[in-house]
């Protein structure tokens, strides 16, 4: 509630004209200590951190704050474009997250972020390329995790380039940041009817066959409510990575599940305690999104998609899925060989996405391989006939464009 609205609440007139200052104070105290509907109206204007502080005032305010927080189920994103003050904040995403967490209206339970690898090399140039980027990446991960609630789950990935929608409005024009410092993060609150579960698998050098029982433990198999799998491979330059990726992906290749992701430079974080276990192994991490209200669609832009016209045709396929755009996010996972180098023009794919989805934030990265296919999970509708065959999920020199809807806002 604005200051003007608060003044109007207290500016009560009796038959003899304006009441005394003391009388107005007493009236305001009575209203804000007894009338839950007024307190909730005030609290609807408070960001989450302020709301949590207000919940400590009294039992009424605590109960009102709990109801408001429970009702806040909108997916939130944070992004950074351009270098920050490396001496003060490290990566610019750290600085932006520090500022924006004071303003957001949700409490994040899951924090998925992407940062660029180029700026990490620049910041740590004295240590040698690979050692430098991992050292600075871990410093960025630690700094971000310290800003988040202690029980917030974190997955952090570093990729050659980042796809960013500037913060402020979901209809801001997304940008393909193939060079320069950038980063973005998705903040998932607790959503009624939706379960978000992170997972991580390593390649076991002693075992040539991946144990598929691990998929079930992670909610990825025999889960009738599973709708979307966001999956990312790391250290895939190592020998045996492709075989391991296929061993993980093939059991997930079901027509009722959206699968989207890509291959990154390395894993920066997979916990809220900066636990780096498994970061040197060939591995995959990701999120399993379960819930009957979730809808999603993906389209694959292959090498035949080479200009604005053919990109637009692909986006029309995604649009044809009729996925609701309220409380939805767009994700783009593209090959490092696409972007401006492929089209001879900047932002071709992101511009086309914005044309067809004007109110959906788009985030993602340019990586070393793409995971996904043409697929829709929305009732019984499919983008194309599948003929009972498994889709090819692992690609190169393509772009996977994904739309995910988390259900209507209450």
C-alpha positions as CSV (number, residue, x, y, z in Angstrom):
1,X,0.0,0.0,0.0
2,X,1.3,3.4,-0.9
3,X,1.9,6.2,1.7
4,X,-1.2,8.0,0.2
5,X,-3.3,5.0,0.8
6,X,-2.1,4.6,4.3
7,X,-2.9,8.3,5.0
8,X,-6.4,7.8,3.6
9,X,-6.9,4.8,5.9
10,X,-6.1,7.0,8.9
11,X,-7.9,10.1,7.7
12,X,-11.2,9.2,9.2
13,X,-13.7,12.0,9.8
14,X,-16.4,12.1,12.5
15,X,-19.4,14.4,12.7
16,X,-17.3,17.2,14.3
17,X,-14.6,17.2,11.5
18,X,-11.1,15.7,11.5
19,X,-10.3,13.8,14.7
20,X,-7.3,14.7,16.8
21,X,-3.8,13.3,16.0
22,X,-4.0,11.0,19.0
23,X,-7.4,9.7,18.0
24,X,-6.2,9.0,14.5
25,X,-3.2,7.1,15.9
26,X,-5.5,5.0,18.1
27,X,-7.8,4.3,15.1
28,X,-4.9,3.3,12.9
29,X,-3.5,1.0,15.6
30,X,-6.9,-0.6,16.0
31,X,-7.3,-1.2,12.3
32,X,-3.8,-2.6,11.7
33,X,-4.0,-4.9,14.8
34,X,-7.5,-6.3,14.3
35,X,-8.6,-6.2,10.6
36,X,-6.8,-8.9,8.6
37,X,-8.1,-7.7,5.3
38,X,-6.6,-4.3,5.8
39,X,-3.3,-5.8,6.9
40,X,-3.1,-8.1,3.9
41,X,-3.9,-5.2,1.6
42,X,-0.9,-3.3,3.0
43,X,1.3,-6.4,2.9
44,X,0.5,-7.0,-0.8
45,X,2.8,-4.1,-1.6
46,X,5.7,-5.4,0.4
47,X,8.6,-7.4,-1.1
48,X,9.3,-10.7,0.6
49,X,12.2,-9.6,2.8
50,X,10.2,-6.7,4.2
51,X,7.2,-9.0,4.6
52,X,9.2,-11.5,6.7
53,X,10.3,-8.7,9.0
54,X,6.7,-7.5,9.3
55,X,5.6,-11.1,10.3
56,X,7.6,-10.7,13.5
57,X,5.3,-7.9,14.8
58,X,2.4,-9.9,16.1
59,X,0.4,-13.1,15.5
60,X,-2.1,-11.4,13.2
61,X,0.7,-10.0,11.0
62,X,2.4,-13.3,11.0
63,X,-0.7,-15.1,9.8
64,X,-1.4,-12.5,7.2
65,X,2.3,-12.6,6.0
66,X,2.1,-16.4,5.7
67,X,-1.0,-16.2,3.5
68,X,0.5,-13.6,1.2
69,X,3.8,-15.5,0.8
70,X,1.9,-18.7,0.1
71,X,-0.1,-17.0,-2.7
72,X,3.0,-15.6,-4.4
73,X,3.8,-18.3,-7.0
74,X,5.0,-16.4,-9.9
75,X,8.3,-17.4,-11.5
76,X,10.9,-14.7,-11.2
77,X,14.1,-14.0,-13.1
78,X,17.2,-11.9,-12.6
79,X,19.7,-10.9,-15.3
80,X,22.9,-9.0,-15.7
81,X,24.5,-7.5,-18.8
82,X,27.9,-5.9,-18.8
83,X,30.8,-6.0,-16.5
84,X,30.4,-5.0,-12.8
85,X,33.0,-3.9,-10.4
86,X,35.3,-6.9,-10.2
87,X,37.1,-5.7,-7.2
88,X,33.9,-5.3,-5.2
89,X,31.5,-7.9,-6.5
90,X,33.2,-10.3,-8.8
91,X,30.8,-11.2,-11.6
92,X,28.1,-8.6,-12.3
93,X,25.4,-11.2,-11.7
94,X,26.4,-11.2,-8.0
95,X,25.9,-7.4,-7.7
96,X,22.5,-7.5,-9.5
97,X,21.2,-10.4,-7.4
98,X,22.3,-8.6,-4.2
99,X,20.2,-5.6,-5.2
100,X,17.2,-7.5,-6.7
101,X,16.7,-9.9,-3.8
102,X,15.6,-6.9,-1.7
103,X,12.8,-6.2,-4.2
104,X,11.4,-9.6,-5.3
105,X,8.0,-10.8,-4.1
106,X,8.8,-14.5,-3.7
107,X,10.9,-16.7,-1.5
108,X,13.1,-18.7,-3.8
109,X,13.3,-22.5,-3.2
110,X,15.3,-23.2,-6.3
111,X,17.9,-21.0,-8.0
112,X,19.1,-21.9,-11.5
113,X,21.7,-19.6,-13.0
114,X,23.9,-19.3,-16.1
115,X,27.0,-17.2,-16.3
116,X,29.5,-16.6,-19.2
117,X,32.9,-18.2,-19.3
118,X,34.7,-15.4,-21.1
119,X,34.6,-12.9,-18.3
120,X,35.7,-15.5,-15.8
121,X,38.8,-16.1,-17.9
122,X,39.4,-12.3,-18.0
123,X,39.0,-11.9,-14.2
124,X,41.4,-14.8,-13.4
125,X,43.9,-14.4,-16.2
126,X,46.9,-14.7,-13.9
127,X,46.1,-18.3,-12.9
128,X,46.1,-19.8,-16.4
129,X,42.9,-20.3,-18.5
130,X,41.2,-23.4,-17.1
131,X,42.4,-23.0,-13.5
132,X,41.4,-19.4,-13.6
133,X,37.9,-19.8,-14.8
134,X,37.0,-22.6,-12.3
135,X,38.5,-20.6,-9.5
136,X,36.6,-17.5,-10.4
137,X,33.5,-19.5,-11.1
138,X,33.6,-21.0,-7.6
139,X,34.0,-17.6,-6.1
140,X,30.9,-16.4,-8.0
141,X,29.0,-19.4,-6.9
142,X,29.9,-18.9,-3.2
143,X,29.0,-15.2,-3.4
144,X,25.6,-16.0,-4.9
145,X,24.8,-18.7,-2.4
146,X,25.6,-16.5,0.5
147,X,22.9,-14.1,-0.7
148,X,20.2,-16.8,-0.9
149,X,18.0,-18.3,1.8
150,X,20.0,-21.1,3.5
151,X,17.5,-23.8,2.4
152,X,17.4,-22.6,-1.2
153,X,18.7,-25.2,-3.7
154,X,21.2,-24.0,-6.3
155,X,22.3,-25.2,-9.7
156,X,24.9,-23.0,-11.4
157,X,26.4,-23.5,-14.9
158,X,29.0,-21.7,-16.9
159,X,28.7,-21.5,-20.7
160,X,30.4,-19.7,-23.6
161,X,27.6,-17.2,-24.1
162,X,24.3,-16.2,-22.4
163,X,20.8,-15.4,-23.5
164,X,19.4,-12.7,-21.4
165,X,16.1,-10.8,-21.0
166,X,16.9,-7.6,-19.1
167,X,15.2,-7.3,-15.8
168,X,12.3,-4.9,-15.3
169,X,9.6,-6.3,-17.5
170,X,9.0,-9.7,-19.2
171,X,8.4,-7.9,-22.5
172,X,11.9,-6.4,-22.6
173,X,13.8,-7.4,-25.7
174,X,16.0,-10.5,-25.0
175,X,19.6,-10.3,-26.1
176,X,22.1,-13.0,-27.3
177,X,25.3,-12.2,-25.4
178,X,27.8,-14.2,-27.3
179,X,30.7,-12.0,-26.0
180,X,31.1,-10.0,-22.9
181,X,30.1,-10.4,-19.3
182,X,26.5,-11.5,-18.6
183,X,24.5,-13.8,-16.5
184,X,20.9,-14.8,-15.6
185,X,19.0,-16.7,-13.0
186,X,15.6,-18.3,-12.6
187,X,14.0,-18.2,-9.1
188,X,11.4,-20.8,-8.4
189,X,9.1,-20.3,-5.4
190,X,7.1,-23.0,-3.8
191,X,4.2,-23.6,-6.3
192,X,1.1,-25.5,-5.3
193,X,0.8,-28.7,-7.3
194,X,4.4,-28.5,-8.6
195,X,7.5,-30.3,-7.5
196,X,10.9,-29.2,-8.6
197,X,13.7,-31.7,-7.9
198,X,17.3,-31.3,-8.8
199,X,19.5,-34.3,-9.9
200,X,23.1,-35.1,-10.6
201,X,24.8,-38.1,-12.1
202,X,28.5,-38.9,-12.6
203,X,30.2,-41.2,-15.0
204,X,31.6,-44.1,-13.0
205,X,34.9,-45.1,-14.4
206,X,34.5,-48.6,-12.9
207,X,31.1,-49.3,-14.4
208,X,30.5,-49.1,-18.2
209,X,26.7,-49.2,-17.8
210,X,24.7,-46.4,-16.2
211,X,22.5,-47.6,-13.3
212,X,19.0,-46.6,-14.4
213,X,17.6,-47.0,-10.9
214,X,19.2,-43.7,-10.2
215,X,16.7,-42.1,-12.5
216,X,13.8,-43.3,-10.5
217,X,15.4,-42.0,-7.3
218,X,15.6,-38.6,-8.9
219,X,12.0,-38.6,-10.0
220,X,12.8,-39.1,-13.6
221,X,11.3,-42.6,-14.1
222,X,8.0,-44.1,-13.1
223,X,6.7,-40.6,-12.2
224,X,3.3,-40.1,-13.9
225,X,3.4,-36.3,-13.0
226,X,6.8,-35.7,-14.6
227,X,6.3,-33.0,-17.3
228,X,9.7,-31.3,-18.0
229,X,13.3,-32.3,-17.6
230,X,16.0,-29.6,-17.9
231,X,19.3,-31.4,-18.3
232,X,22.8,-30.1,-18.7
233,X,26.1,-32.0,-19.4
234,X,29.5,-30.9,-18.2
235,X,33.1,-31.9,-18.9
236,X,31.7,-33.5,-22.1
237,X,35.1,-32.9,-23.8
238,X,36.4,-35.9,-22.0
239,X,36.6,-39.4,-23.5
240,X,33.4,-41.4,-23.0
241,X,31.1,-38.4,-22.5
242,X,28.9,-39.0,-25.5
243,X,28.2,-42.6,-24.6
244,X,27.4,-41.6,-21.0
245,X,25.0,-38.9,-22.2
246,X,23.1,-41.3,-24.4
247,X,22.9,-43.8,-21.5
248,X,21.2,-41.1,-19.3
249,X,19.1,-39.6,-22.1
250,X,17.7,-42.7,-23.8
251,X,15.6,-43.9,-20.8
252,X,14.1,-40.4,-20.5
253,X,13.1,-40.3,-24.2
254,X,9.3,-40.5,-23.7
255,X,6.7,-38.6,-25.7
256,X,5.0,-37.3,-22.6
257,X,8.0,-35.4,-21.3
258,X,9.6,-32.2,-22.5
259,X,13.4,-32.6,-22.5
260,X,15.6,-29.5,-23.0
261,X,19.1,-28.4,-22.2
262,X,22.7,-28.4,-23.5
263,X,26.3,-29.0,-22.8
264,X,28.1,-26.3,-20.8
265,X,31.7,-25.5,-20.0
266,X,31.6,-26.7,-16.4
267,X,29.4,-27.0,-13.3
268,X,29.8,-24.0,-10.9
269,X,27.4,-25.0,-8.2
270,X,25.1,-27.8,-7.2
271,X,24.1,-26.9,-3.6
272,X,23.5,-24.1,-1.2
273,X,26.8,-24.8,0.5
274,X,29.2,-24.5,-2.4
275,X,29.7,-28.3,-2.6
276,X,31.9,-29.0,-5.6
277,X,31.6,-32.8,-5.5
278,X,31.7,-34.2,-9.0
279,X,32.7,-31.1,-10.8
280,X,35.8,-32.7,-12.3
281,X,33.9,-35.8,-13.6
282,X,31.8,-36.3,-16.7
283,X,28.4,-35.6,-15.5
284,X,24.9,-34.3,-15.9
285,X,22.8,-32.1,-13.7
286,X,19.3,-30.7,-14.0
287,X,15.8,-30.2,-12.7
288,X,12.8,-32.5,-12.9
289,X,9.6,-30.5,-13.0
290,X,6.5,-32.5,-12.0
291,X,2.9,-31.4,-11.7
292,X,-0.2,-32.0,-13.7
293,X,-0.7,-28.3,-14.3
294,X,2.6,-27.9,-16.0
295,X,2.5,-27.5,-19.8
296,X,5.4,-27.2,-22.2
297,X,6.7,-27.4,-25.7
298,X,10.0,-27.5,-27.5
299,X,11.1,-26.9,-31.1
300,X,14.4,-27.8,-32.6
301,X,16.0,-25.3,-35.0
302,X,18.4,-27.4,-37.1
303,X,21.0,-26.5,-39.7
304,X,18.3,-25.9,-42.3
305,X,17.0,-23.0,-40.3
306,X,19.4,-20.4,-41.7
307,X,17.6,-17.0,-42.0
308,X,14.8,-14.9,-40.4
309,X,12.1,-16.5,-42.5
310,X,12.9,-20.1,-41.5
311,X,13.4,-19.0,-37.8
312,X,10.0,-17.5,-37.9
313,X,8.5,-20.7,-39.2
314,X,10.0,-22.6,-36.3
315,X,8.6,-20.1,-33.8
316,X,5.2,-20.5,-35.4
317,X,5.4,-24.2,-34.6
318,X,6.1,-23.3,-31.0
319,X,3.3,-20.9,-31.0
320,X,0.9,-23.5,-32.4
321,X,1.3,-25.5,-29.2
322,X,-1.1,-23.0,-27.6
323,X,0.9,-23.1,-24.3
324,X,-0.5,-20.3,-21.9
325,X,2.0,-17.5,-21.5
326,X,1.0,-16.3,-18.1
327,X,3.5,-17.5,-15.4
328,X,5.6,-19.0,-18.2
329,X,9.3,-18.9,-19.1
330,X,11.2,-19.3,-22.3
331,X,14.5,-21.1,-22.5
332,X,16.9,-21.1,-25.4
333,X,19.9,-23.5,-25.7
334,X,22.0,-22.8,-28.8
335,X,25.2,-24.0,-30.3
336,X,28.2,-21.6,-30.1
337,X,28.3,-21.9,-33.9
338,X,24.9,-20.2,-34.4
339,X,24.0,-16.7,-33.4
340,X,25.6,-13.9,-35.3
341,X,28.1,-16.2,-36.9
342,X,25.4,-18.3,-38.4
343,X,22.9,-15.6,-39.5
344,X,25.3,-12.8,-40.2
345,X,23.0,-10.7,-38.0
346,X,22.6,-10.4,-34.2
347,X,19.6,-11.6,-32.2
348,X,17.7,-13.3,-35.0
349,X,16.3,-16.1,-32.9
350,X,15.6,-14.0,-29.8
351,X,13.9,-11.3,-31.9
352,X,11.6,-14.0,-33.4
353,X,10.8,-15.4,-30.0
354,X,9.8,-12.0,-28.7
355,X,7.6,-11.4,-31.8
356,X,5.5,-14.5,-31.1
357,X,5.8,-14.4,-27.2
358,X,5.8,-10.7,-26.3
359,X,5.3,-11.2,-22.6
360,X,7.5,-14.2,-21.8
361,X,11.1,-13.8,-20.5
362,X,13.6,-15.7,-22.4
363,X,16.8,-17.0,-20.8
364,X,19.5,-19.6,-21.8
365,X,23.0,-20.0,-23.1
366,X,25.2,-20.8,-26.1
367,X,26.9,-24.2,-25.4
368,X,28.8,-27.1,-26.9
369,X,25.8,-29.2,-27.8
370,X,22.1,-29.1,-27.5
371,X,19.5,-31.5,-25.9
372,X,15.9,-31.6,-27.1
373,X,13.5,-32.1,-30.0
374,X,10.1,-31.0,-31.4
375,X,7.7,-32.0,-28.6
376,X,4.6,-30.7,-26.8
377,X,3.1,-31.8,-23.4
378,X,-0.3,-30.2,-23.4
379,X,-3.2,-32.7,-23.2
380,X,-2.9,-35.1,-26.2
381,X,-1.6,-32.5,-28.7
382,X,1.7,-33.2,-30.4
383,X,3.6,-31.1,-32.9
384,X,4.1,-34.0,-35.3
385,X,3.6,-37.7,-35.7
386,X,6.2,-39.6,-33.9
387,X,5.6,-43.1,-35.5
388,X,6.5,-44.8,-32.3
389,X,10.2,-44.0,-32.8
390,X,12.6,-42.5,-30.3
391,X,13.6,-38.9,-30.9
392,X,17.2,-38.0,-31.3
393,X,17.8,-35.7,-28.3
394,X,21.6,-34.9,-28.6
395,X,22.5,-32.4,-31.3
396,X,25.2,-30.1,-32.6
397,X,24.9,-26.8,-34.5
398,X,21.2,-26.4,-33.5
399,X,19.0,-24.4,-31.2
400,X,16.5,-25.8,-28.8
401,X,13.7,-23.3,-28.0
402,X,11.4,-24.2,-25.0
403,X,8.3,-22.8,-23.4
404,X,7.2,-23.9,-19.9
405,X,4.0,-22.9,-18.2
406,X,3.7,-23.5,-14.4
407,X,-0.1,-23.1,-14.1
408,X,-2.4,-20.1,-13.6
409,X,-1.7,-17.6,-10.9
410,X,-4.1,-17.8,-8.0
